[in-house]
Amino acid sequence: MSAFKTDSFGDRIRNAASARKAELEKFRTKTEVDEKVVAEREAARREIVAAREARALERKAAADEKQARAAVEKAERDAALKLEQAAREVEAAAEADRAAALEAERKLARDARYAARKARK
């Protein structure tokens, strides 16, 4: 049987240093790959955010356009209502004039009948 071999202090230091180097190299290769993946993910995220902002701007523009159309339609309705109201007022004034003229004619006819009756007596 062989004797138990004990490593010297220098051997243990060298083994620990080589283990640290191996771990560091493993970490570096992993981070290089991760940095590429992270950069790709970040680029994808930026594209998604840009697309989201573009859609939000489109929705806002559509809402503004809809609001402008509604305002124009309301203004047109208001103008039509005002014209209709003015036409009704003109018609009512004309009707009042006709009623006054008719009443004046009736009064003249009544006065003529009254005068004729007075003349017969």
C-alpha positions as CSV (number, residue, x, y, z in Angstrom):
1,M,0.0,0.0,0.0
2,S,1.2,3.5,-0.8
3,A,1.7,6.1,1.8
4,F,-0.8,8.9,2.3
5,K,0.2,11.8,0.2
6,T,-0.3,15.2,1.7
7,D,-0.2,18.3,-0.4
8,S,2.1,21.0,0.7
9,F,0.8,24.5,1.4
10,G,2.1,25.8,-2.0
11,D,0.2,23.0,-3.8
12,R,-3.0,23.9,-2.1
13,I,-2.5,27.6,-3.0
14,R,-1.9,26.7,-6.6
15,N,-4.9,24.4,-6.7
16,A,-7.1,27.1,-5.2
17,A,-5.8,29.7,-7.7
18,S,-6.4,27.4,-10.6
19,A,-9.9,26.6,-9.3
20,R,-10.6,30.4,-9.0
21,K,-9.3,30.9,-12.6
22,A,-11.5,28.1,-13.9
23,E,-14.6,29.6,-12.1
24,L,-13.7,33.1,-13.4
25,E,-13.3,31.8,-17.0
26,K,-16.7,29.9,-16.6
27,F,-18.3,33.1,-15.4
28,R,-16.8,35.2,-18.3
29,T,-18.0,32.9,-21.0
30,K,-21.4,32.8,-19.3
31,T,-21.6,36.6,-19.0
32,E,-20.5,37.1,-22.7
33,V,-23.4,34.9,-23.8
34,D,-25.7,36.6,-21.3
35,E,-24.7,40.1,-22.4
36,K,-25.6,39.1,-26.0
37,V,-28.9,37.7,-24.8
38,V,-29.5,40.8,-22.6
39,A,-28.7,43.1,-25.4
40,E,-31.2,41.2,-27.7
41,R,-33.8,41.3,-25.0
42,E,-33.3,45.0,-24.4
43,A,-33.6,45.7,-28.2
44,A,-36.8,43.7,-28.3
45,R,-38.1,45.6,-25.3
46,R,-37.3,48.9,-27.0
47,E,-39.1,47.8,-30.1
48,I,-42.2,46.7,-28.1
49,V,-42.2,50.0,-26.2
50,A,-41.9,52.0,-29.4
51,A,-44.7,50.0,-31.0
52,R,-46.8,50.6,-27.9
53,E,-46.2,54.3,-28.0
54,A,-47.0,54.4,-31.7
55,R,-50.3,52.6,-31.0
56,A,-51.1,55.0,-28.2
57,L,-50.4,58.0,-30.4
58,E,-52.7,56.5,-33.1
59,R,-55.4,55.9,-30.6
60,K,-55.0,59.5,-29.3
61,A,-55.1,60.9,-32.9
62,A,-58.2,58.8,-33.6
63,A,-59.9,60.0,-30.4
64,D,-59.0,63.6,-31.3
65,E,-60.4,63.2,-34.8
66,K,-63.6,61.7,-33.5
67,Q,-63.9,64.5,-31.0
68,A,-63.4,67.1,-33.8
69,R,-66.0,65.3,-36.0
70,A,-68.4,65.3,-33.1
71,A,-67.8,69.0,-32.5
72,V,-68.4,69.8,-36.2
73,E,-71.6,67.7,-36.2
74,K,-72.8,69.4,-33.1
75,A,-72.1,72.8,-34.6
76,E,-74.0,71.8,-37.8
77,R,-77.0,70.5,-35.7
78,D,-77.0,73.8,-33.7
79,A,-76.9,75.9,-36.8
80,A,-79.7,73.8,-38.3
81,L,-81.8,74.2,-35.1
82,K,-81.2,77.9,-35.1
83,L,-82.3,78.2,-38.8
84,E,-85.3,76.1,-38.0
85,Q,-86.2,78.2,-35.0
86,A,-85.8,81.4,-37.0
87,A,-88.1,79.9,-39.7
88,R,-90.6,79.1,-37.0
89,E,-90.4,82.6,-35.6
90,V,-90.9,84.1,-39.1
91,E,-93.8,81.8,-39.7
92,A,-95.3,82.7,-36.3
93,A,-94.9,86.4,-37.1
94,A,-96.5,85.9,-40.5
95,E,-99.4,84.0,-38.9
96,A,-99.8,86.8,-36.3
97,D,-99.9,89.4,-39.1
98,R,-102.5,87.3,-41.0
99,A,-104.6,87.0,-37.8
100,A,-104.4,90.7,-37.2
101,A,-105.4,91.4,-40.8
102,L,-108.3,89.0,-40.6
103,E,-109.4,90.6,-37.3
104,A,-109.2,94.0,-38.9
105,E,-111.3,92.8,-41.9
106,R,-113.9,91.3,-39.5
107,K,-114.0,94.6,-37.5
108,L,-114.5,96.6,-40.7
109,A,-117.3,94.2,-41.8
110,R,-118.9,94.4,-38.4
111,D,-118.6,98.2,-38.4
112,A,-120.2,98.3,-41.9
113,R,-123.1,96.1,-40.7
114,Y,-123.5,98.4,-37.7
115,A,-123.4,101.5,-39.8
116,A,-125.9,99.9,-42.3
117,R,-128.3,99.1,-39.4
118,K,-128.0,102.6,-38.1
119,A,-128.6,104.0,-41.5
120,R,-131.9,102.0,-41.8
121,K,-133.3,103.4,-38.6
